[in-house]
Amino acid sequence: MNTLAIRHVLLDAQRTGLERLDAQMLLLLALGRNPNDRAWLLAHDDSLLTPDQATRYAQTCERRLRGEPLAYIAGHKEFFGLDLQVDARVLVPRPDTETLVQWALDTLEVTAAGTSRPLRVLDLGTGSGAIALAIQRSQPATDTWATDASADALAVARTNAMALGLPITFREGRWWNAVPGERFHLAVSNPPYIEPDDPHLQRLTHEPPSALVAGPDGLTDLRDLVLGAPSHLHPEGWLLVEHGHDQAGRVRALFRQAGFANVSTRNDIAGIERCTGGQWLEKP
Ligand SMILES: C[S@@+](CC[C@H](N)C(=O)[O-])C[C@H]1O[C@@H](n2cnc3c(N)ncnc32)[C@H](O)[C@@H]1O
């Protein structure tokens, strides 16, 4: 790429099929600036790129055009007000999942009124640590645990917890097997829930398949989570899970069949049934 003014570089990018917002963010990254500072680009659109900057920018454009998520290229993703480090070892946290975090916080507020502190919270399949860290940041008095079957994912989550200075107890293992003998007031999970033949997977090839796909009907992991919950929840404890846009009815049925009470579903910001939860009332 020749050394060019910013406005020409951005025009060129759009001709290659890159979205304008993506091109602006990649350019800011190549310039070593805050990737959200688009105002700076507008104010300096006649500035020239150095050859090094132009090369860095061209390389990241190629990665983006091959479908790699912007968050992996930038190495960061904002989630519930937290700046999280992310890479190809973990799912990129989605805004939809903030619905689950908000529900967890609402539940903790109600539970805190009738229970001695600290409340014990568990995030199963934590990935980057997004949910656990958002809860611990918002409710510092909770004793938050986080698990994952992937040692690679846990390494990312631990790095994020360290960087944010948030105390989380991490455990490696498959779902409830990671926390033998432990009980919690609230368990949350955003497990894999995509069916293996779902066409959406074609656009998600850069993220770990183990974070996305769950058995033939997409419900294998949700089933394990619901069935295993009663022996790991305190009486009146809650399990809240995220699921696919068309799975709410089947997930509510799983909760009811397992004996949960107060089963309900929350919509995401797009109005789609996104999370389902229930309360375990029986004494252990
Ligand atoms: C959809 S990702 C969610 C990541 C993160 N909680 C978030 O919301 O961004 C699912 C996570 O579950 C983990 N996982 C998959 N199967 C698992 C299992 N059997 N036991 C524990 N964790 C599992 C994956 O490694 C992945 O990190």
The ligand as a Gaussian input file, in Angstrom:
#p B3LYP/6-31G(d) Opt

LIG

0 1
 C      -21.030000     -20.056000      24.659000
 S      -19.449000     -20.106000      25.463000
 C      -19.770000     -18.897000      26.746000
 C      -18.537000     -18.202000      27.240000
 C      -18.842000     -17.066000      28.221000
 N      -19.560000     -17.565000      29.391000
 C      -19.645000     -15.968000      27.546000
 O      -20.845000     -15.888000      27.805000
 O      -19.062000     -15.210000      26.749000
 C      -19.540000     -21.656000      26.298000
 C      -18.365000     -22.000000      27.186000
 O      -18.639000     -23.276000      27.784000
 C      -17.468000     -24.047000      27.775000
 N      -17.877000     -25.457000      27.756000
 C      -18.280000     -26.210000      26.712000
 N      -18.600000     -27.449000      27.117000
 C      -18.384000     -27.484000      28.452000
 C      -18.538000     -28.490000      29.452000
 N      -18.983000     -29.717000      29.157000
 N      -18.234000     -28.172000      30.731000
 C      -17.802000     -26.924000      31.053000
 N      -17.632000     -25.930000      30.155000
 C      -17.923000     -26.201000      28.864000
 C      -16.719000     -23.629000      26.531000
 O      -15.324000     -23.929000      26.649000
 C      -17.027000     -22.136000      26.484000
 O      -16.051000     -21.386000      27.149000

